[in-house]
């Protein structure tokens, strides 16, 4: 019996139970190894194994939204009035860091499109450093293949999470004294806890009403940030509650890795990975400039310029309180908003100027198609027929 058939034969509660057990086991092992964001990484790896095995389970959307809202409030509670002053005094540096990473991601996507690895628009959106779900929606609206974009985005998020976690672990082992572990079950004020949950719900509602992509994390983030900066939201969530939110986010990312997406894009995987690592190295170079000219802590600068996702980077940054989390999230949020506003125009410009090669004279029967794109279209069509 194949592994997928064995999983399919199990009832839905049993599948979720196995996923939960494997997630807890991996999270515990990674936590014992001292890996930052272990509570996110363990469930993500477990869910990816289930997703590619054809488990046929998806995290209910309301749970994912709730987890994003909790993380948004957690990020917002790190905001202090000093971050606005920092941004106002160094906004050219912020803008330069954002522009450089976004342009690098677009050019790398353009190179993949030019080589015929992926269609141009799809390649550009697939490497865009923003929230994966938002990039998939926008890619479909602007002519990209959402399945291929999903594949690239989830691979990018997974690679960034793993590499950033390893960098934090290695750097912290050399340069930082890890803070004492927070208690799992601290004394809890029911009123304060319910008030924080109310901020999560209100922030999610505001984010959804705004119709901004990733509003379910940005709404709680901005609302909690405003309340915390004015002294009206001081009690953080307990560790056990945050662990649940981190785990749900990891499961949501991991289950995005399905057999269909892998089968559709497996041929492009080596070059996609090469482009992702090139983007990570470029972002690290930008971080080095921030360290050199602004005197920012190297680890803070690395996470601030790391090419997303925003919620995953927040979890990693929060693993070490000595890091400047507000600076990290200010740069991450500014870049995300920039991609939302300017992303479509940039993608169109890159595809038009750098991806689409000069067309040979059209044959009498119609428009000529470049050989590499014709081959790619045939491969995609064959994959679609196989999936159907």
PyMOL commands that set and color helices and strands:
alter all, ss='L'
color gray80, all
select helices_A, chain A and resi 3-8+12-32+38-52+61-76+81-114+120-127+132-141+146-175+190-210+215-229+239-254+259-294+298-305+310-317+325-355+371-387
alter helices_A, ss='H'
color red, helices_A
deselect
rebuild
show_as cartoon
